Amino acid sequence: MASPSYGVLCQRAVVVKILSRGMSAAAHPQSQVDFLKGEPHRKHPGVTNLTTLRLPDELQTAARSIIHRAQVTRLTDRSRSLTNFLWSRKRAVEDSTLRQRAVSLEKELWEKAMEKRGEIDEQLLGDRIRKKVFSELRKTTYHWTTMKYDEELGVVYMAARLAGGYAAVRRAINEIKKRDPSFAPQSLLDFGSGLGTVAWASHSCWGDTLKEMVCVDSSGPMNILAERLLKGDDERAEPHIKQVYFRQFLPVSPKVQFDLVAAAFTLSELLNVKDREEAVLTLWRKTSSYLVLVENGTKEGHRLLMEARDTVLKKQEKTVHDTRPASVFAPCPHERACPKMALEPITPCNFLQMYHPLSLPGNHDRQTEKFSYLIVTRTEPSEAEAEGVDWARLTAPVQRRTRHVHCRMCCSDGQLRHLVVTARKHSRDMYRCARSSDWGDQLPIVQGVDGDAQSDSE
């Protein structure tokens, strides 16, 4: 019997490939209609990452003008030092924690002294131990100080943080714009507004609908700098963004609400748990749709956001003016305890956004902002998130390999998982979506497909 020709073999291979695709589709009846919403795989609904961001031209020009006029000595070195200081900033130690440490240390020192007990003056020994306790606490306790910005330090902050802060906020609110395209906010409240980056980022997303933006910052010099940025560093000019109002205190009435409420890099500036809790509850009261919180992508930043998350979801207020319940919109795909907080060592839940910094000496062409964020909403989950598809959050870079993709995710059941996605096991659509996704995006997980997920916590 004659062997089949090369052409016949090729035809058979094509037929086998087509049949295997058909079998794969039959094995995974969920089609792209379920979650792609007519979009190509590279733009599937879970993709919320942005390309490298630039400051709006008007903001870039105004900032350079203000910095040039200020003539701050050693600006490059000072801005780098300020960036490092803010990144390494920790929460102030609570008074109760400090007292516990003091009591524990005093007890330990007394026990050691008693072991060597001879002829001793207990009053004199007590004084020595108390001095030793105070000395040790001064050495080992983080010394938290309030940041007080005058005009010069405000300019240093502008050089250091304007572009990076804008990039983090713009990426966070892009999650709302992408997943809730019908949201058209008319009012904005920015608490701890600083240089007004939230107003600029929000205007770039919803400039056609925003009619009122209230920026609250306790620093008068910061408010003045923010207003100069809006006017292009020209006092006589009209502000580039209109209807922006600067205040040093939050609006008093609890019934006044805003469609979008934000606080970026602000919780870390509040002294203690009580102050942060009161601030978060006040901001939530003033939220009619979305509350957006952004912090540094450090352990401290992540802890502050998880603290705020618990405050909004679990704290009961005496007087409730808006009875609609809170739900987590992003980045968490669940409302259970954060699984990253249970790992040893704790690793923060953070994300990256590339951006072009201000064109100043010492700045590279592109930089990366590492940040953490939390978005809480009063709105109902959209239909797109309830059709047999779970959306898991990618918590690390996606590793693309030949015919498979490594994805590390936080899933809707509150577990961290490492999933190796293939077309054969998880459907062609899910595989192509995984290849097109990256750290920070959401990945559609078709229900009923077990695959080969394994828990990162095991």
Buried (B, 14 or more C-beta within 10 A) or exposed (E): EEEEEEEEEEEEEEEEEEEEEEEBBEEBEBEBEBBBEEEEBEEBBBBBBBEEBBBBEBBBBBBBBBBEEBEBEEBBEBBBEBBEEBEEBEBBBEEEEEEEBBEEBBEEBBEEBEEEEEEEEEEEBBEEBEEEBEEBBEEEEEEBEEEEBEBBBBBBBBBBBBBBBBBBBBBBBBBBBBBBEEBEBBBBBBBBBBBBBBBBBBBBBBEEEBEBBBBBBBBEBBBEBBBBBBBBBEEEEEBBBEBBEBBEEBBEEBEBBBBBBBBBBBBBBBEBBEEBBEBBBBBBBBBBBBBBBBBBBBBBBBBBBBBBBBBBBEEEEEEEEBEEEBBBBBBBBBBEEBBBBEEEEEBBBBBBBBBBBBEBEEBEEEBEBBBBBBBBBBBEEEEBBEEEBBBBBBBBEBEBEEEBBBBBBBBBEBBBBBBBBBBBBBBBBBBBBBBBBBBBBBBBBBEEBEBEBEEBEE
